[in-house]
């Protein structure tokens, strides 16, 4: 009888666990055999302006709904929690709010957490009603409020409030986005958005994806169908057959629909941008510089491994500074990297041939000024634009990627994403300083080993070849 009672008690406990999970979907969110890694990465992010660009049915809306509940309830597993939270869920229209964001919030919000619901229209509990606010119990003892807004109300309806968070479900108009930015200032609040980028190069493309203002609090990631472990593979294959390539970019991969105008559509942050790692000093190859005084001076440090893969490991990118400043920074960064130098302590670098020109303002050229400051610059570079672009493309794609950029090189990454063809089949001459000196460097890779500056590997290879030839002659 005692054993039977134990078995009965276990069955009762299991039944209760199943019942609670059915009533509280949050308990089973990203727990079990199938884990949505991109959703977890979003919740773990500590940045205050974070976005998920996802295709349809990739799980992006769940990210926003669960994040809003985590913050309001005071149970966020990766962030500091507080009580009496006030936040907004912003949809494109009241109908979209009712059918998408509102439904997702209620789906993950257990009834016992709800204190009250204020309706804009319809009855409480009706799926046809539109909610104004939901008040929920915060675990710290206060009452938190999730308010619902729609962009079709106009910017004036977004004024006055002081908020802890704003969740944008799909892309808002520019004026409403910036109005909401003002609402979170008082409380050091968060903005997060989940969207499918169907509108092309909008303000969010520049503000978030390109991060044109270099905002350190901005973070984003792309989610595609294959990232969602809960989607059936047969259904994915069926959807792929029904959409053209242009629509797949947005609806499958969550990418901005701009591939046609990009000079380097082969560039993929998920492939070519990597976390910095400790590389062997023998990989160190060359510094490449695109000079500028009023415009930015761009310099990158390049390594090459034993298989010919190129790694961009460090960056100096600054405008409105003189040669003294730039030379000092080049030496400081090189010291941190333990970068190889000549016996007299000088650095070696490639530089645009325009650096050899003298101006009326200075009796010395830029290259001579760098040389006086311990940087030997080599101006013998191939500046052919089209062959250089082709060279970069071959390293991005070819038979497999051979170019990898450390994530700290933010300006080179940004230029890759915003480099477009203009009229006359030439790229638009704007924000291309890092890409120019990348081309200078990669074009040296098609030359033979008789370059002005050789890596340690190249020098050692030449020494061994010479020694081998001498030993054969002596026999």
N, C-alpha and C positions, 0 to 999 in steps of 0.2 A: 504493500500500500504506500509506503514511504517513497519508493522509487517512482510509482505512478504519479504521486503528488508532485515530485520534482519535475517529471516530464511535462505534467500539466502546467506547472508554473512557467517553465521555459517557453512552452507554446503560447501562453498568454502574453509573456513579455515580447516575443517575436511578433505576435499579432498587433500588439500595441505600437511597436516600432513601425510596422507597415502602415498602420492607420495614421500615425503622426507624420510620416513622410508623405502620405497622400494629401494630408491637410496642409502640411508645410513643405512646399516644393523647395524652399531654400535649403532644407537639410540635405537634399540629394544633389544640389547644384555643384557640378564638377567634383563629385565624389563617386567612386566606383571604378569599374574596369575601364570605362571610357572617360578620358580627361581632355577638355578643350584647352590646350596649352596657351593659345593666343588670348583667351579670356582671362586666364590666370595672370598672364603677363600684364594685361591692362590693369587688373586690380592691384597688382604689386607695385605698379609705377607710382613714385612719390612726387612726380611733377604736378603742378597745379593747373595746367592747361593741356589735357591729354585727349587724343582722338583715335577712333577706330574707323578706318576706311575699309569697308567691307562690301562684298557682293551680296546679292539677295540670298537669304537663307544661310548665311554663314555664322549666325549666332551673335551678330553685333548688337542687336537690340537687347538681348538678354544681359549683355555687359552693362549697358546703361541702366536698365531697370534694377538689377541687383546692386549696382554701385549706389544708386539713390537710396535704396532700402538699407544697405549697410550703414551709410552715413547717418540717415535719419534715425535709425534704431540705435545707433551707437555701438555697433558690433563689427565694425570694419576690421578684418583680420590683419591688415597690413598698414593701417594709418592710425594716427592719434584720434581717439573718439571724444565726443563731447555731447552734452545734453541740450535740450531746447533748440534743436536744429530747425532752420527754415530754408527750404530750397524750392527751386522751380523745375518743372519738366516742361520743355518748350517743344511744341509740335508745329507743323506747317499750317494746320487748320484744326478746327474743333472736331471735324469728322475724323481726321487722321489721328488726333489725340484719342478719341473714343475707341477707334478700331485697332490701334497699335500700342502706343505708349501706356495709356491708361489700363488697357487690358493686361499688358505685361506686368505692370506694377501690382495689380490685384492678384495676378497669377502667383507671384512670389511673396505676397504679403498675407500671412496667416490672419484669419478673422480676429483671433484673441488679442492681436497687437493693436487693432484699430479702436480708437476712442470715439471718433465721429467722422462722418463724411458730409461735406457740404456740396450740394448739387447746383450746377448752372441750369440744367434742364433734366427732366425725367425724374423717376423715383429712385431712391436708394436701392441698390441691389439689382437694378435693371441693367442689362447689357446695352440697352438703347439710350441710357442716360449719359449726360456729360458732367464730369466731376469738376468742381472748382478747387476744393482742398480736401486732403485726407490728414487727419490728426492721428498720430500713432504714439504708443508708449515708448519712451526711450529708457534703456536699461539703467540709466543713471538717475532715474526718478522724474525727469521732466517730460514734457509733451513736445514732440516734434511735428512740423507741418510740411507736407509736400503739396505745393500749389501747382496747378496746371495752367499753362499759357499757350496761346496759339499766335503764330506770326501774322495771321490775317486780322488780328485786333489792332495792329499798328504800333509804332514805337512808343507812343504816349502811354500805353497801358503797361509798359515795362519800367516806368520811372518810379522813383521814390523808395523802393524797398531796399533793405540791407539783407544780403543773402549769404548762406554758408555754401551753397552749391547751385549750379545750373547745369542741367542735362539737356543738350540739344539732340532731339531725335530727328535726324536728317538736317540738311544744311539750311541755316537761317539766312534772312537778308542781312546785308552788311550793317545797317543802322541798328538792327535789333541785337546783333552779336556784340557790337561795341557798347550798346546801352547796358547789356547784361554784364559786360566786363566791369562797368562802373558799379554795378550792384554788389559785387563780391569784395570790393576794396576794403570796406570797413571791417569785415570779419576775416580777412585773409582767406577768402573762400576759394572754391575750386570750380573750374569749368571743364566739362567733358562732353564730347560729342560722339555720336555713332551715325554714320551716314554712308550712302552709296553715291559716289561722285559722278552724277549724271550730267552736270551742267558745264563741264569743261573747266577752263581757266578762270574761275571766279576769284573773289577776294580771299576765300579760304585757301585756294591754291597758293597764293602769294604769302598769306599771313601764317598759315600752319605748315603746309607741305614744303614751301621754299624757305619759310621762316626768315623773311626778308629783313626783319628787325633784330635778328639774332637773339630772340627771347630765350633765355636759358630754362624757362619753365614749360616750354612747349615740347610735347612728345607725341608721336603717332606711330601707328603700325597698320599694315594691310592684312586683311583676312580674306582668304579665298575658300572656295568650296571644299578643297581637300583638307583644309585646316579644321573643318567641322566633322568630328568623328561620328556624329549622329545622322549624317546624311547618307542615304543609300547610294552606293556606287553606280547602280543601274540607272537610278534617277538622274545622277550627275551626267552620265553618258548621254541620256535622252535629252537633257537640257542643252548640252554642248552642240547637239545636232540641230537644234531649233534656232539658235542665235548666231548672227554673223560675227566676224572677228572683232569689229568695232564695239558691238554691244557686249561681247564677252569680256572685254577689257574692264568695263565698269561692273557688269552684273555678275561675273564669275570671280574676277580678281580684285574688284574694288579699286581699280586704278583710275586716275584722272584721264579722260579721253583726249590725250594730246599727242599720241605717238607719231602722228603723221608729220608734225613739224619739228620734232626733236632731231638734233644732229646725231645724238647717241642714244637711240631707243634701246640699244643692247644693254645699257647700264641698268643694273638691278641692285638696289641697296641690300636685298636679302642675300645676294651672292657676292658682290664686289666690296661691300663694307664689312669689315671684321673688327673684332675687339683687339686692342693692342696686346702683344705678347713679347716675351723676351726672346729675341732672335740672336743667332750667333753674330759676333762682331765681324766675322769673315764675310757676311752677306752685304756689308756696307758698300755702296757703290758710288753715288754721286749726289751733290746738291744741284738743283736747277733753279734759276732765278729769272723772273720777268720783272724788270725794274720799273719803278714808278715813284714819283714824288707827290704830286697832287693826286694821281690815281694810286690805287694800292700797289705796293710791291709784294709780289707773291714768290715764295720760296718753299720748296719741299725737299725732304730728304728721302732718297730712294735706295732700296736694298734689292738684291737679286739672289735667289736661292740657287741650289745646285742643279735644279731642273729648269732654270730660266724664268721662274715666276718672279714678277716684280711686286714689291711691297712699298707703298707710300707710308712712311712711318712717323713723320712729323711735319709741322706746317708753321710758317711765319707769313702773316698776311695783314698788311697795315698800310693805310693811306695817310697823307699829310705829314710825313716824317722825312728827315734828311738822311743822308748816307751814314752819318755817324750813328744814328739810332739803329738803322737797319743792320749795319755791320756788327754793332754790339749785340743785337738780338741773335744774329746768325752764329756768333761765337758762343753765346750763352746756351743756346739750344744744342749746339754741337758738343759742348762740354757735358751737358746732361746725358746726351746719347753716347758719350765716349767715342765720338766720330773720329775717324782716322785723319791725320794731318801729315803734312810734309815734315821733313826733319827740322826745318826752321819754324815750325808751328803754324804755318799757313794752311788755310782750307782751300780745297779745289772745288770749283763750281762751273756749271754751264750758265751762259747768260745770253740774252737777246743781243744780236749784233749791233742793234741801235745804240747799245751802251758804249760803243766806240766813238760816237760823235761828240764833239766839243760844242758848247754853247757860248754865247756872248757873255753869259753870267759867270762862267767858270773857265779858267785856262786849261783845266784837265777834264777828260771824259769821265763818265760814270765808271767805266771799267778801271781806269787808272786810280780813281778815288777808292774803289774797293781794294785794289792791289795795295795801296798805301795803308790800308787797314787790315792787312793780313788775309785777304781773300783773293786767291788767284782765279780769275774768271777766264773761261775759254769761250770766245765769241764765234768759233768756227763750227756753227751749227747749221742744220738743214731746216729752213723756215718754210719750205713748200707746204702750203695750207692743205691741199687735197690729199697729197700722199701722207701727210702727217695725220689727218683725220682717219684715213684708211688704216694707218698703222695702229692708232688708238683702238679702232674698231676690232682689229685682229687680236689685240690683247684682251679686249672685253669679251669677245665671242670666239671666233675662229673654230678650232677643233676642241676648244675648252677654254674657260677663262684663265688668263695668266697675269691679270692685274688685280691687286687687292689693296684696299685703302683702309688704313687705320681710322676708326671712328672719330678720333680727335681732329682729323683733317676736315673740319666742317665746311670750309669755304670751297675746297675742291669738290666735295660732294654736292654742295649747293649749285656750283656752276654746271656740273654734269646734268642736274635736273632741269636747269633753265636755259640751256644752250639750244637756240632755234635757228633754223634756216630762214634767211631773209630773201630779198629780191636778187635776181641774177645768180641764183644757185650758190650764194655765199652766206655763211652764218652771219647773224646780226652781231655787229661789233659792240658787244656790251657784256660786262661781267664775264670775261674770258681770260683773265690774267693767269689764273692757276692752270687752266686748260692749255694755254700757250706754252708755258714752261714744261708741262707734262709732255706735249708734243716734241719740244726740243730734246728732252731726255730720251723718249722712246725712239726717236729717229736715229739716235746714236747706236741703238741696238742692232741696226741693219748694217753697220759698218764692220770692218774687220777688227782684229785685236790691236791694230796699230793706231790706237786712239791717243789723244794727248794725255789723258788721265786713265789709268787702268786700275781695276779693283785688285785687291790682294790675290784673289783667285786667279785673275787673268795674268798677273805678274808671275805667280808661282807656276802656272801652266806654261808660260813662255820660257821660264828658267828650265823647267823639266824637258821641254822640247829641244832647247839648245844643248842641254847636257847630253840628251840622247843622241843628237846628231854628232857631237864631238866624240862620244864613246865609240860610235860606229866608224868614224874616220881613223881613230887610233888603233882599231883592230887590224 
